[in-house]
Amino acid sequence: MNRRKERIDRGVKARSADIFALTSYREMLYLMIPGAIPVVGLLCFAPMLSSYWREVIISTAIYALLAMSWDMLMCAGLLSLGQSLFFGIGSYLAGSLNYYGGLPPVLTLPIATIGGGLLCTVLLLPVLRLRGIYFAMVTLVVPLMLARLVEATRILGGTEGLTGLTPFPNQLTALFIIQLALLATLFGFRRIMGSDYGLVIKGISDNDRSVMSAGLNIYWYKAQVLFLGASVGCFAGAFGTHMDMFAGMPGFALDYSIMPVAAAVVGGTGTFAGPLIGAFILVPMSEMLRALGALRMVFYGLFLVIFVVGMPEGIFAFIQRKYQQMERWVDVS
């Protein structure tokens, strides 16, 4: 007799649905634990680490913001390979406001976030009608063009960039700022995509023609999603500028485009928590492998291949399935 594996929901998952979750503390804990883990981990345990690993956590959080920004664009079917565009514009905008205008980080961060998001949206607005790889190629080329423009015209410091920018008061302050921004982005994006507005965004990604036939302007929705994703990426760039006290052409580097995509693929796309998990795996692992020199890329690439082949749905989907469901063997007649 043949047997196969069957997945069924755990009893606590069924009991915690809707208002019934308030009937017992077990059901409430079941719902609260997944959301409490990133909050407790970031706000409580990260500050207890050494100065070096706090720096790594800050760098990881920057890449996690870019990864969630990429995931937000993917929810509307906008495949982006240019997260460095958002990072670079946010970096230069915050750096220019501080270098030329003398504005402190408390003002440059929000201005660069909103202003950078608007600027990126305007730059990419003419290509929102492109789909798939065509939109991705444009987003890949634009930051490279801007970097060459800065180099050729020597504007904004040219190849030397803007140096001596105002830093954060201390490392712990920077750590808490980036952690709060990370948590706000995570829960904010998940709340947006769980609403009726998010349902329209998902519909545009799945079948944009059907959404258009319902009388909705999909390009207006795409522009809104682009602004949300770009604003988060610009915040990451503005934060990194004050963290490094430097704004320059490295802000348009491909690392800020490739790493977020890798983190989202490893963690699982369309979840926002997946890119967060992926970033907190890949970036610290890259630091730990730094002592291997050139062999670091070999092990790094091998790790990526193993995860892509072994868990194509992503780490978050695997963890979520294990948390919500159990498996048992059943007979197949």
ABEGO torsion letter per residue (X at the ends): XBBBBBBBBBAAAAAABEAAAAABAAAAAAAAAAAAAAAAAAAAAAAABBAAAAAAAAAAAAAAAAAAAAAAAAAAGBBBAAAAAAAAAAAAAAAAAAAAAGBBAAAAAAAAAAAAAAAAAAAAAAAAABBEAAAAAAAAAAAAAAAAAAAAAGBGGEAAEBBGBBBBABAAAAAAAAAAAAAAAAAAAAAAAABAAAAAAAAAAABAAAAAAAGBBAAAAAAAAAAAAAAAAAAAAAAAAAAAGBBBAAAABAAAAAAAAAAAAAAEBGAGAAAAAAAAAAAAAAAAAAAAEAAAAAAAAAAAAAAAAABAAEAAAAAAAAAABBBBBBBBX
